[in-house]
Amino acid sequence: MPTDDPTSPRATFTSIEHSTETDWKIIFSQFVPYAQALPDRVLAHLRVLDGDYGGFPVDRLRHSLQTATLAHRDGRDDEYVICALLHDIGDTLGSYNHPDIAAAILKPFVTEANHWMVAHHGIFQGYYFFHHLGMNRDMREVFRDHPHYGRTEEFCARYDGPAFDASYDTFPLEFFEPILRRVFAQPKHTIYTAANE
């Protein structure tokens, strides 16, 4: 975790163009433990969704947990289950683009197929309700020929869409914590690959 200790080593540059290798050794030495604590921050943010109903039948945390529970019980792999768990984590900060936030958090750790699914699930989920808001429910059709169209359509139909049942036996967040830690243990896609080796 980051330290607020004013005596901890710090870089000395006032403009990044004047930074040195020594500066970056200091920064990276603190980045590594901070990055390793990402699962803790993600879990803490998921807890922010607890009690946030926004008019829905269940709160946003229960919806997220239920989506992941449905996927887990259906035999989906760890990565897919964590995508299901985090697909709406952006609701609190991205009121108008929550899938983008979830996709950005997941991108370093998941396949392109799962990343695309999370990034586009909002448009695909709209098939079930956009028409009630005077919107085009077939907005997803622009992606009909995309290789991940079927995967995203299925995610919404089987897991995201049905996950508003207050009586469903949903797994608690603690059940998913070790799965999240496994998926987030090592990034697969990052511009900092060389620094992680």
N, C-alpha and C positions, 0 to 999 in steps of 0.2 A: 504494500500500500504506500501511497505517497507520504512524505513526512512534512510536517509543518515546522520542523526544527530549524530555526534560523541559522544554526551552526552547521547544518548539513552542507556538503559541497555543492557549489553552484557554478555554472558557466559564467564567464566574465564579459562576454561581448554585449555591446549595446545595439548592434545591427548584425543580423544573421550572416551577412556577407563577410563579416570579419571573424566569424567563429573559427575555432581551431579543432584539431583532432582531440586535443585534451578536453575541450569543452564538450565534445560529443561523447567522449568516454564517460564523463560525469553524467550527462543527460541520459545516456543509454543505461547506465548502471541503475538509475532510478526508474527508467521506463519499463525494464523487464519485470520487476516485481509488481508494478502498477498494472501492466498488461495481464499478468498472470492472475490478478484479482478481478478481471473482467466478469467472470461468472458471479462473483459476489455482488457487483454493481447491477448486473442484469436481474438477479434474483430480487434485489432491493427494489428495483423499478417495477418488477412484476407485482410486488406487494402494494405498490401505489395504486394499482387497479382494483384492489380489494375495496368493496363498498361503493365503487363507481358504477352505477347502473345506467345513467344516461337515458333512462326510459325503457331500457331493455328488460326482459323477464329475469335475467340473472346479471350479476355484476361482471365487469370486464375480466376480472381475474378468473372467476368461475367459468366464463366462456372460454378463456384461453386454456384452462386446465381441462375442460371437457373436450375441447377440440383435440388436445394432445392425448387424452385418455382414449377417445374413440380411435385415433390413429394407432396408438399402442396396442389396444385390444384387437385391432385388425391386422396385427403382425408387421406393421411398418418398422423400418430400421430406425436406429437412434437419431440419425440426422433428420429424417423426415419428421419424427416425433417432436424434435426440438423446433423445427420450423413451424409445426402446428402450435406448439406452446407459445412461441414468440410472434406469431403472425400479426397480432394486434397490439404489440407492446408500444407502438408509436402513437396510440390513441390520445394520450395525454399531451404530447408535444406536437403532434402532427395532425391537428384536427381536420386538415384538408388534404393530407397526403400520408396517412399513417402507414400504408404498405411500403412506402419508400424508406421510412425510418427502420422498420423491421428488416427490410432487405439489406440495408446498409450495415446493420449490426451483424447480420448472418453471413454476409458475402465472403469474408475471409475463411469461413469454416465449412461451407457447404458447396455442393456441386452447382454447376450452372443451371441445371434443371430445377433444383429446389429453390435456388435464388430467384429464378424467373417466376416460379410459382408464387412465392411470397410477394414479390414486387408487383404482380398483376392480380392478386386475388381480389382486391377491392373492385376492380372492373368486372371480374367474373362473378363475384357474389352479387353484384348489382342486378344480375339477371332475375333474381328473386324479388327485388323490391324497387328498382329504379322507376318502373312504370307507376308506382304509387306516389312518386314524387314529381311526376310529369317529365321524367327523363327517359332516355332510350334504353330499355332493358337489354337490347341486343348490341350494346356498345362493344362487347367482347368479340363480336364477329369480325372485327378488323384484324384479329389475330388468328382467325380460323385455320390458316395454313401454317401457323407456327408449330414447330415440333413439340412444344410443351403445352399446347392448347389443351389436349386431352387430360394431361396430368393436373392442370390447374382447375379445369372443369370438375374433375373427379374430387379434388381436394375440397372444393366448395360444396359439392353435392353430398359427399359422404362424411365429412368431418366438420368443416366450418359452419355450414348451414344448419345442421341438426343440433348444434351445441348450445342450445338455449333452454335446456330442460332442467328446471330447478329440482326435479325429483330423481335425476339420473345419478347413479353411483359414480361420482367423479373422484379420481385420484387427487390427493392433496399435493401441494407444491413440493413438499419434501420427497415425494416419490420420484419426481423428475430431476431433482438436484444432481444426483450422481450422473444421470444421463447427460444433462447440460454440461457438467464438468468434463465428461469424456469428449463430447463434441467440440468444446471450446479449448481443449488441451493444447492443440497445435494448429495454427492457421495453415490452410492449404494454398490460399491465394492472397498475397500481399506484396506491395512494392518493396517491403522491407525484408524479403526472403533472405538475402545475403547476410543481413544483420542478425537474423535468427539462427543461422547455421553455426 
